[in-house]
Amino acid sequence: MYKIENLDELFDFVYGCSLFGCGGGGSPSIGTELLTASFKKQSTLTYYDIDYFDDEDWICTAFYMGSIAPQSEIEKEKMIGRGQTQRRNEFFLEESILELEKELGVTFSAIIAEELGGINAVAPFAAATNLNKKFIDGDFAGRAVPEATAIYPRILDLKMCPVACCDVWGNKTIIRESHSYELVEVIGKMLSVPAGEPIGLAGFAMQIKDAKRALSRNTLSKAQNIGKLLRETDLNKRSFPELFSRIVNGKWLFSGTVNKMKWKNEDGYMIGNFYLCGINEFLNHTLKMWFKNENHIAWIDDIVQVTSPDLIQILDSNSGLPVTNDALTDGQSIDVIAIPNERYRTPAGIDVLGPHHFGYFDITYQPF
């Protein structure tokens, strides 16, 4: 088992998970708030290796679903018109877990993170703690992904439904059955749009014996250790990107300043491009990034360099901290790190997270 016993270690955990968020996965500052609230109740947070549990124990994954894009004024006015002025349930992710237990007639021994990231690896930890349930060291993707259909249980054809969906306004929905994983994703996104913010989902209920096949093991403890390195590194010396790249067997791909960003909020996703003008050794070069919540395709000087399912992570050049795409600002200096995703370098993995999946049929995935 692994413990978080002080706020420094909590920082290590949250920001370590964010280092694999690929520009999505949720804001680490919000994740820190969520986990700090749970930490103050418990004084110690514990997560467990999956081998701690019996094969017949039941688990589920719990996660947020929705666009990371900022709300427009028109969207805010629509919500007011629908009476969405008083938040009713701040513990809607916990509520989704309880609703799924009720639907299935089982009690979950533990919760597993769907993905890595500043919120989606952290919020289920907070929810598990608040419900006095255990949390497992690992996740189902090894990175942040835009769609629940890209996680490893789907590749193994493990059952996603039923799925319990709850939001901050008190709405509850059960998706008992669905024609496909993709339709569950679409229905969940449809529910998130009128909510005006991500909603909480619980699904992929399974026994530990199946979870062992789908899990990317020990990704949380690894992230916490790298987060500690981030905290302890002398960031003023600009040493962290190089250290991080070496630890994850990755590559420091680019450094530049944001000179343009174009995006839209479409079907519950933040979709668009940002553009960098190179600095330091990358001077006179440009980088273009396409993202769907997370970063998926990077071009340098109009030549494709890296695509999903490999990871494309961005760091603030001044602080070394991971950055989410919704927080990027004009003129901001960032470093771009490419990280190999060995587990997804299979036909099935590339099918759910490669360039063709996102409609870029002229780009064939190549391991960077």
Buried (B, 14 or more C-beta within 10 A) or exposed (E): EBEBEEEEBBBBBBBBBBBBBBBBBBBBBBBBBBBBEBBEEEEEBBBBBBEBBEEEBBBBBBBBBBBBBEEEEEBEEBBEEEEBEEEEBEBBBBBBBBBBBEBBEBEBBBBBBBBBBBBBBBBBBBBBBBBEBBBBBBBBBBBBBBBBBBBBBBBEEBBBBBBBBBBBBEBEBBBEEBEEBEEBBBBBBEBBBBBBBBBBBBBBBBBBEBBBEBBBBBBBBBBBBBBBBBBEBEBEEBEBBBBBBEBBEBBBBBBBBBEEBEBEBEEBBBBBBBBBBBBEEBEEBBBBBBBBBBBBBBBBEEEBBBBBBBBBBBBBBEEBBBBBBBBBEEEBBBBBBBBBBEBBBEEEBBBBBBBBBBEBEEBEBEEB
